[in-house]
Amino acid sequence: MSLPQFAYAAPKTLEEALALLAQHRGDARVMAGGTDLLLKMERRKLAPAVLIGLKRIDELRYIRFEPEQGLFIGALARLSDVVEDAIIRAKYPAIAHAASRTATVQIRNMGTVAGNLCNSSPCADNAPTLIARGAKVELVGAQARSRWLDLEKFFTGPGATALAPDEIMRQIHVPCPPGGSAAAYQNISARSKVDISAVSVGVHLTRRDGKCHDARIVLGAVAPVPMRAREAEALLVGTGMDEDVMRASGEMAAREARPISDVRASSEWRREMVAVLTRRALRQAWDSIASAHGGIVNR
Ligand SMILES: Cc1cc2nc3c(=O)[nH]c(=O)nc-3n(C[C@H](O)[C@H](O)[C@H](O)COP(=O)(O)OP(=O)(O)OC[C@H]3O[C@@H](n4cnc5c(N)ncnc54)[C@H](O)[C@@H]3O)c2cc1C
């Protein structure tokens, strides 16, 4: 099938891209890697009159770590850049792992993390870990308007986000990992690796004095948007994280999930997988902290 007709603009600065977006308000779309957008256009789910390609905007192509502030991932950082980045692998390995679990090497070489979020698929692989890590996103509009939003609040429904029609996501910010903390990502596809996740779980745990001080559990593909399993989190805080507690938390997360049945999996199977993957992710994150023998470890 061919693409619908469209005009293509290739601005070289963010300012230029924002001006184009404002000029064609509602009738233009920005394109990063195009791996989601062009498919939607081919399937006639979207037919923007103008595509604004971001690829020539070098100021959006970066991954930067600042010891006082944390990690910044620019809108043009590709999934493969995140997988391979030495600092992300060392300080935020669960984020690198989630990117590595996204699609195939060909898609990762084209697609961006920002595009993965802006596409707002409930099963986007990069959302759960980033939300669990407390990520924020910077959205910019014309006249250098800028606002920061918790990533958790960015998703408003399947394919829908808090982005205004004249806004572009400039970057993603992830705070410095607190001492004695670790994160983990687990996902499963019911059919094959190239298929997208049928269930995914990102967790982030902080340990103090041998006990769980803070817990975040974020579920993907089991609700219209990635969701925190807050009751499951509450079961963990103040405990020593033994097997029974982790199992109970997984089962609670399964009860909190709101999965549907579709071509990928039944709701029953998804719910069971939430319990299994949550338990596994909790075990993995807690073991990562414990492996430092109570010292400071960040994952
Ligand atoms: C075969 C195949 C397998 C896939 N497997 C997976 C998978 O396993 N897991 C998974 O999560 N995804 C998967 N995907 C989806 C896709 O590859 C990812 O979501 C990818 O990260 C999208 O990034 P992109 O740069 O290509 O986005 P694009 O296609 O360029 O854009 C996607 C959407 O985001 C908007 N957008 C992009 N960048 C910005 C920005 N900076 N500001 C504002 N809006 C923006 C676009 O307008 C568009 O609406 C798969 C896709 C294919 C084709």
The ligand as a Gaussian input file, in Angstrom:
#p B3LYP/6-31G(d) Opt

LIG

0 1
 C        8.188000      -4.082000      13.111000
 C        8.011000      -3.165000      14.289000
 C        8.224000      -3.654000      15.549000
 C        8.056000      -2.814000      16.662000
 N        8.265000      -3.348000      17.898000
 C        8.134000      -2.564000      18.997000
 C        8.350000      -3.121000      20.295000
 O        8.710000      -4.307000      20.458000
 N        8.174000      -2.306000      21.363000
 C        7.801000      -0.989000      21.227000
 O        7.650000      -0.302000      22.237000
 N        7.595000      -0.436000      19.994000
 C        7.755000      -1.193000      18.880000
 N        7.543000      -0.649000      17.639000
 C        7.105000       0.757000      17.521000
 C        8.211000       1.791000      17.146000
 O        9.281000       1.241000      16.505000
 C        8.704000       2.578000      18.348000
 O        7.586000       3.142000      19.010000
 C        9.710000       3.690000      17.988000
 O       10.445000       3.991000      19.143000
 C        9.051000       4.962000      17.454000
 O       10.056000       5.969000      17.307000
 P       10.174000       6.822000      15.977000
 O       11.312000       7.755000      16.204000
 O       10.265000       5.946000      14.779000
 O        8.794000       7.599000      15.990000
 P        7.963000       8.204000      14.759000
 O        7.344000       7.096000      13.977000
 O        8.775000       9.194000      14.016000
 O        6.830000       8.990000      15.568000
 C        5.877000       8.312000      16.350000
 C        4.850000       9.343000      16.858000
 O        5.453000      10.237000      17.775000
 C        5.432000      11.586000      17.273000
 N        6.744000      12.136000      17.621000
 C        7.965000      11.576000      17.390000
 N        8.925000      12.315000      17.950000
 C        8.320000      13.369000      18.546000
 C        8.785000      14.486000      19.298000
 N       10.077000      14.670000      19.599000
 N        7.867000      15.367000      19.756000
 C        6.541000      15.220000      19.486000
 N        6.042000      14.174000      18.794000
 C        6.925000      13.249000      18.318000
 C        5.139000      11.483000      15.793000
 O        4.458000      12.623000      15.308000
 C        4.271000      10.234000      15.755000
 O        2.951000      10.563000      16.099000
 C        7.698000      -1.458000      16.495000
 C        7.502000      -0.953000      15.211000
 C        7.660000      -1.791000      14.115000
 C        7.449000      -1.212000      12.739000

